Amino acid sequence: MPMRRFVVLLLLSVGLSLGLVGGLNRVVDPFWYFRDVEVAGLNAVKTKFRWYERHVKPAIVARERPQALIFGSSYAEIGFDPTNAAFTAGRTLRAYNFAIAGASWQDTFCYVDYALRHAQVKRIVLGVHPGALPIADCTKAQAELEGPGWGELLFSATALKASLSTMVEQRRDSPSHTREGLYFYTRGDPATERHFREGMRSRLSALPNCTLEQAAVLPAAAGPQNAATPIDLSAVEYLIKAARERGIQVELVFYPSHVFALELAAQCGRLPAIWEALRQTAALLDSSAKGAAVRAWEFFGYNEVTGERVGNAMRYWQDPEHFNYEMGDLMLDEMFAERADGGPHRLGRPVSLRELERRLPAFLQERTRFIESHPWFYEQLRALVPRERWRGAEPGAAQAGWRKPGTHHRAGGADEPTGQAVIRARIFASRVRSVGAERG
């Protein structure tokens, strides 16, 4: 065969192969980048999206330019459905969940900054943990945010492998996400109780000196003793400025926890730090009317939603920290829906200095009432933590809530009048507030 003919045939073969590979990857769209061809049994279930969402979600936001966006870590990605009617103003706003599983605060800040530069943002829900929220350097994140190139999407071996796997896995896998970016995670998994046990043990492993007990009076009531250190909230100031200049509504959400995770935080002395972070955030938002376009919300509480009994068919929770979108819908409704009855919020409260002044004593009393009215509380908590991390007697029927009405169980086994428990709650609240006063 003449060399010229051989070269032509080789080039044609290479071109045809690339065309077939590119065409297959374009149709299957394993990373959910193009989003225009979905055929049941072929590519409708995007089994590989969760592995590439950090690269694809920014590209989707830049191309589709949604007006209502959700940001945060896996808590927000799993818990907030962007199609919620209240969040989308009655479905009039294009919405997307731009939260990313495993995202750090620095990652999340860069996603917010990217969206503000590339989308027509009118409404933001930003999930955070109480603590420092600094402005991050997004230089290193630029490559990830710019997304994959056409060559990688259409002609790479990675894309071809992902396309073939996507087609093979259509009948034996379930979607990991919705089209709007909501992550299902372990939703529907019949082993929810095991996830709770693993979650509680993981949290306790980070607190090696903490053991739990049937304790109505919290160890945190003895402190804190030192003045609080100011936390860096420069990213909140950045959001306030951007919201005011662009007319964006920003709702900063402190993630809720199941009551068992709350109880762990309470007994391990973490509440003062949490409330101090809320106080400093509230002070910033309250000052000089800066927070007019930015509100913060906390959903900490002992109630029938956060206190859903642990089992393998739970409505609101996947583990002690990850909540289902049914709970997220309740939260979004409270943040965005107009309350026709003008009544109090059911689950959460806007964070302000005035509200926090009342909230901590109320929170502690709410904890007492919930534990006393749910006899199973300590029995189930004990079953979810390692034996070596529980001190004192095993919770029994008499220890799990069947006490004399009008009494409050004190650490050490004795009961005290509920009025004394309220006094102790007020003392605890005053000591938490003193952290800020000492700094001033």
Secondary structure by P-SEA (a helix, b strand, c coil): ccaaaaaaaaaaaaaaaaaaaaaaaaaaccccccccccccccccccccccccccccaaaaaaaccccbbbbccaaaaaccccccccccccccccccccccccccaaaaaaaaaaaaacccccbbbbbbccccccccccccccccccccccccccccaaaaaaaaaaaaacccccccccccccccccccccaaaaaaaaaaaaaaaaccccccccccccccccccccccccccaaaaaaaaaaaaacbbbbbbbcccccaaaaaaaaaacaaaaaaaaaaaaaaaaacccccccbbbbbccccccccccccccccccccccccccaaaaaaaaaaacccccccccccccccccaaaaaacaaaaaaaaaaaaaaccaaaaaaaaaccccccccccccccccccccccbbbccccccccaaaaaaaaaaaaaaaaacccccc
